Amino acid sequence: MATSRRRAPGRPCLLLGAILLASCSDDGGGGAPPASGDGGGPPSSGQGASASTGSSASASTGDDPVAARFPTPRALYEGAVAPSCAGAEGSCHRGWAQPELSSFEAFIATAGAFCQTGVGDPRAIVDGCERPGDRLVFADGVERALLRVIVPEGAPRVPAEVTVALDGPAGDVSAVARVRAPVVEGQAELRQELRGVVFTPLEPTSRLRLDLSRAGEDVARAFDLRRWPRRGADVVVGDANGNGRDAAGALLRQLVPGKPERSFLYLRLLGDELGPRMPLVESGWSEEATRALYCFVRGLPEGWQPDTRVADEPIAYAGCPSDPEDGGPAASDYEAVQAIFDQRCASGPCHGAERASGLDLRRAALAGGEVIGAPSREVPGRALIAPGAADESYLVCKIEPGCAERAQGTAPMPVGGALGAEERAAIRAWIEAGAKLD
């Protein structure tokens, strides 16, 4: 970029620590079709990038130099995205690296699309970009998510056996099981019927050994995660990077309408937490383009589906921060906070079904009033979560390693290691904003 770009403060969506990517081709693919939004078809004419502005781009520019330079999504694409990311044959995002950005249509098609689908080494996928794992459906109807597939070291090109890790105890393995994709819009995609596969239960009961020697070659290949590129029939695992955190908290997508703080394309412009800062070719990019992308994504209604009619609608600069990268405290985001609770606090024998110390941090418990405003067992005179007052919330004290106000003899949480600074900032911001569940 021609001008300097300040490093952004920690944001709640950067909550799971990143693995640096090795090359331009690994910079965050989005080749998967855009995922369906919640309740959003194409906007009616005049909504598009800004549901609140007038019908002409000039109405939104005023004295704002960024609005004058990039009044519409098309202007942003042609003036910044195309020259910086896909300006010529052989540039990263023009045909050989994901996401494909060689046209305006390809650019907006990243809305809702999974990030990092083009990364060759699954260990390089950041937690926020992991995809929901396929489901293993057993003969008795029990379904479990596939978290990992472990191929023995030195296994032949078509493996004879693999070990799979599930998100719970396996079901009946005495008859044919099958693999299907997660349900999307009520439809389940059948990937494989596992005829000829012999299952051997292991310890813990969430693990199975699959003997593939008598199954068809296509079935055996589907479980070989060493192969690249992957095929549509291959299984998808929910813990692709193998670090023990599954995709239940994978909140990032290439672009998330209304939420730039969860948009991988935007976050890659801010720093190197999710991989090398983008774009690698700085010609044509600027801080103004970064703000324009932020305001464009922020102004899209949640659930918006890619529609080229947005191209010449004015970007919603009204009310958009003049410098979102230097914009004060982290944004309040309940979904990001719930993902932290689910992955770090409510899993295993902790604050989920086991209700360690009587505390349940699952979504239903929070919605049922068991935590927000409720007194702590360890310090009864102090609320677990005091809406609007993070410093008065005992839960915050429990997750801050240096808090001196924890009950005597108790340890900081979570067990297994402190939360990262971004995770703690996300929880504090959510509580300060009222601990709302929407």
Disulfide bonds with the S-S distance in Angstrom:
Cys24-Cys92 1.66
Cys115-Cys129 2.02
Cys295-Cys320 2.01
Cys397-Cys403 2.03
